[in-house]
């Protein structure tokens, strides 16, 4: 068994769809040849399990930032990829995240709306004015699940899927994700940041049944005090 296959945590699998739990600090895709990524690991897994020599088709239809963990959906056929990509684009997929943040929001449940702009030069995203060039509306809803010792566990549902959206919006209201130094966190975190794609609810691209796939949080969360008391 290859090292990439060992680290692939498969949550759901059939002939059309592969759903996995991405570990921290592993890019989803788009890396240089020879560099590890979730897509490379998934291809190795399929190639080995089904004895498929040569190129393996997989289409990543949901992505996570490298430091973020959790559910990623991968299509195993081009037909499934088209249907799933359309579902994500048309916001027919329910994406739920857990985030551990610094401090405690004054409002226990809230919709956040900001306009975001990418800064490609510095690989960051900024909150900007609606009329700024490149501005995109970002909208999410958070709910406090638990809180202890200046750390709060939030459940978040994304309504839009902008780059770094959760990280930027939570930092903007004064509650950066633990370990996310790029957006202002002052708290050390073992690996990656305390942002986890908890579940995806979607319609199967071929069978058409509604399905929900959930990923457990990484062990690092349960080793981090006081976060260990919240999950």
ABEGO torsion letter per residue (X at the ends): XBAAAAABBBABBBAABBBBBBBBGBBABGBBBGBBBAAAAAAAAAAAAAGBBEBBBBBBABBBBAABBEBBBBBABAAAAAAAAAAAAAGABBBBBBBBBBEBBABABBBBBBBBBBBAAAGBBBBBBAABBGBBBBBBBBBBABBBGGBBBBBBBBABBBBGAAAAAAAAAGBBBBGBAAAGBABBBABEBBBBBABBBBBBAAAGBBBBBBBBBBAAAAABOAAAAAX
